Amino acid sequence: FPVLKEEKDFIMTLAPTSSAKPLFYTNPIPLDTQAHKTAGIRENLGLGFASGAHAVPANMIEFAQLCHTYPIVFAPDESATPIVVMGLREGENLFVTPKGEWAEAGSYIPSYIRRYPFILAEITGTQQMTLCIEDTPAVLDSKSAMKLLDASGKPTAMTNNALEFCKSFHAATLQTREFCAALIKHNLLVPREAEIPVAKGQAIRFGGFRILDEAKWAALDDKTLADFHRRGFLAAGYAALFSAGQWARLSRLYATRTGQKAA
């Protein structure tokens, strides 16, 4: 399978991973007129596939939506991958219910999750990208009405919409890499560890990430500020800082999940 070009920096999460494939994907293959001529997306797919993800990658352009619900942090890798935190324990997403639904109706769902089960991949030996689908029995069902291809073998409206979404995601990923490179260049990220109170006298220590250094951010010179404003980096940076208030939301959700009284 070709290298997932836009995923190279996004495999990293806040916990070690043994998989060489992007988070959630086990068998992504290019859409094929023969292999997928009767295939459809299971109508009850839901969001259960994300139930074990306590953190997922994020794109800069969605920070303004994400910051109202999730803490936004940066991975300790050399690319400083932006990450939204959705759980306080490894393998537990506090926003996915046992029924595979989002726990907080109306809250913004990260685009990384909404993209599934589609993904773009680079065609080997070229600069072209192709649309792939997670080809597993849990995702595809020949009896489903949500077909990938129509009777003539052409992509359905659903598949075309998925392609456009994946293209937008890829473009946003490239812009996000520029943003993170600028943060690194100006030494604006600092290692951090959070201690989250989850019940009376109890707390969870959450580490292995970086955040924006608020003091250094506030001290940026006029030239850098103008450049960041022109490139859309200022809004993203302030959203990341604002998101720190959402650790308390995770604490409340954790208390609800575990049946404890919130701290």
N, C-alpha and C positions, 0 to 999 in steps of 0.2 A: 504493500500500500504506500502511495506517495507521502512524502513528508508533509505534515499539516503546517503550511508556511506560517499562517497567522497564529498558530498555537505554540510555537517554539518557546515563547516566554510565559506561556500561560499554564504549563503543566504544574508549575510550582504552586503548592498551597501552604498553609501554615503548619501542616504536618507532613512528614516524609511520605513519599508515594513510591510504590514499587512498579507502577504501571508506566509504560513508555507512551501510552495513548492519552489523549486529552481526557480530563475528568468527565465521567458519565459514559464515554464511548468504549465499546469493546470490539465491535465489528463494523466500522464505518466503511462503506464501499461506494464507488461512483454509481449514480443512477444509470440503469441499463434498460433499454427498451425490451429486451428479452427477459432478463432475470426479474424485472419488476413490472412486467406488463399487466399483471392482475393484482399487484400488491397495493395495499392501502394502510394508512396509519390506524392503529386500533382506536376506536372511538372512545374508549374508557381509559386511555393511556394515563391521564392525570399527571401529577407531579411527584409521584412516589419515587421516581428515579433519583430525585435530589434529596431524599430523606436522610441520607448518610453524609451529606456534604455540609460541614460546619463552616465552610468558607468557599467562595468562588471568585474567579477573576472579574474585574470590572473595567469598563471603559470610561475615559475621562468625561465624555459628553453626557453620561447619565449620572454623574456625581450629584447634580442638583436634585434629582429625584431620589437617589439612594440615601442621601444624607438625612432624610426625614424618618428613616426606618432602621438603618443599619450603620454600625461603625465602619468607616473606610480606613484601611491601613495599607501599608506597603510591605511586600515580602522582603526578606533579607538578601535575596539574590542580587546579582549584579545589575539586573534590569529594573529592580524595584517595582515589580509587578503590583498594581493596585488590586486590593482584595476587599470584598465585603464580608464581614463576619456575621454568621447566622446561627451560631451555636457556641456553647461554652465547653463542650466536651467533644473530643474527636469522634467522628462518625455520627453526630447527632445534629440535625437541622431543626431548630426550634420553630421554624416557620412552616414546616410540612406536617400535616396531621396524619394519623394512622390511615385515613381514607385517601391519602394522596392529594389533599387540597391545601391551599395556602391558608395558614392559620389566621392571618389578618386580612380579611376581605377588603379590597380596595387599595391595599398597600402596593407599592411598585415592586415588581418582580425583576430581578437582574436579567439583562439581555442574554447573558451566557446560558441561563436556564431556559429562557423563552425560545432560544434558537434550536434546542434539542427537539427532534432527533436528526436535524439536518446539520451539515457542516461543509465548509469549503475546503478543498484540498488542491495542492499544486500538482499538475500533470507532470510526471517525471520527464526531465530534459527540456522543459519549456517554462515560460513565465506565465502560462495560463492556469486558471483555476477551474475546478469542476465541482459541481454540487454532489455531495455524498449523503447517504442515509445510513442510519444505524440499522443494519440488517440483522435483526434478531427476532425470534418468535414473540418476545415481550412487546415489540414495537410494531411489527408488520403483520397484517392479517388479510388474506386474499378475499375474505367475505366482507371486509369493511367497505363502506360507501365513500370513505375519504381516500380516493384513489390518487396514486402518484402520477399516473399516465391515463390519458383518455383512450378510447377504442382505437384511435389511429396511431397510438404510440407517442403522442405529443404530451408535454407536461400539462397538467391540469392547472387551474387558477391557483389552487392551494400550493402546488409545487413552485409555480412562478413567484408567488408571494414569498415563499420560503427562500428562494434564490435571491430576491431583492433584499430581504432581511439579512441574509448572510453576507451579501456584498456590502451593505451598510455597516455591518458588524466588523468586517475586515478593514474597511476604511477608518472606522473609529479606533480600531486596534493600532493602526499605524500612527494615528494622531496621538494616541495615548503613550506610545513609545517615545515620541518626541517630548511630551510633557515630562515623563519620568526621567529622560536623559537630562532635561533642563534642571530638574530637582537635584539630580546627582551632581551636575556640573557646579551648581551654586551651593552645594553642601547643605541642603535644606532638610535632610531627613536624619532623624535620630532614633536609635534603638529604644524600645519601650516595652515595659511589662505592665499589664493591668491586673489589679487585684479586684475581682468583682464579688461584692457581698451577695450571697444567694439565700441565706437564712440567718437567723439570729446566731451570731458567733461563728458563722461559717463563711468561707470565701473560696473562690476559684482563682488561681493564678493563671494568667493567660499571657504567654510570651512568644518570642520568635518573630517579632514584626517591628516595623518602623513607622513613625508618624512624622508629620511636618513639624519642624521646630518653629513654634509660634513666634518666638523672639526674633529669629533670623528672618522669618517671613515678613514681619513688621518692619525690619530694618533694610529691606531691599532698596537699592538706589533707584533714582528716577529712570535711568536708562533701562534697567532690567524690568521695572514696573511697566514701562511703556511697551516693551517687547512682550512681556507676559500678557498684557491686556490685548495686544494685537492678535496674539495667537490663541486667545481663549483660556489661558492658563490661570488667570487670576480667579475667575469664578470657580474653577475646579478646585483650586487650592483652598479658598474660603469654605467651600462645601465640605472638603475633607476635614478641615478644622472643626466645623460646625457639627459634624457627624459624631464627635466624641461623646456627645450627650446621649447617644443611643445605647451605650453599654448598660444603662439603667433599664432599658426596654428588654434587653437580653436577660437581665437578672429577673425581671418580672415573668417573662415567658418561661424561664427555667423553673421558677417557683411553681408556676401553674402546671408545668409538665410533671414535676416530681411530687406535687401535692404538698409543698412546703409553704410556709408563710413567708412572703417576700421580705427581704431585709429593709 
